[in-house]
Amino acid sequence: MIPRRIGPSLALGLASAFLLGACGSSNGTGTGNAAPATPVTSVTPAASDPAAAGTPSAAGGSASGQPATTAAVLTRSAQGLGSIVTDDRGLTLYRYDKDEPNPSKWTCSGACTKTWLPVIVPESVQTSGVDKSLLGTVHRNGRTQLTLAGWPLYRYVGDTAAGQTNGQGKDQEWYAVTPSGGKSTATG
């Protein structure tokens, strides 16, 4: 009988520790989030099959505010926007005008991250069409957020399929990111 009580208690304790750790120390004010950009040190050439670059099931991110993860960044052509950067699932990556590129600093926090999912990366990121020297990272509540030319990158929850750019120009602050780290302002 004792092992049956230990199992649920252990699971509850681990879940509680995970939730407390995930909360971090962010109070949603956007302060205390500046950190020197860290170059992505293990950038490798992209695989011929973008799906092989990462695990699509783990590439997640949802409206619950969970960050988006990717193991690759790719350049794609988007109608009306020219060349933009996507993740390993073909989902558009965005930059936020209120963030800062030098030093890299994210300002989207709290409720903002329920709509704009920070792009979290492992140590090794594959690239195709993006200059690997422009990639870096910034620390975000114990995780590593991908940067391009210093700009922290995000996914928009309104983009549910590869190739969508529903976040383009939102609030005149969110833009699809170009391969050089600029904001796409092309209109056609």
Secondary structure, 3 states (H helix, E strand, C coil): CHHHHHHHHHHHHHHHHHHHHHHCCCCCCCCCCECCCEECCCCEECCCCHHHHCCHHHCCCCCCCCCEECCEEEEEEECCCEEEEECCCCCECEEECCCEECCEECCCCCCHHHHEEEEECCCCCEEECCCHHHEEEEEECCEEEEEECCEECEEECCCCCCCCCCCCCHHHCEEEECCCCCECCCCC
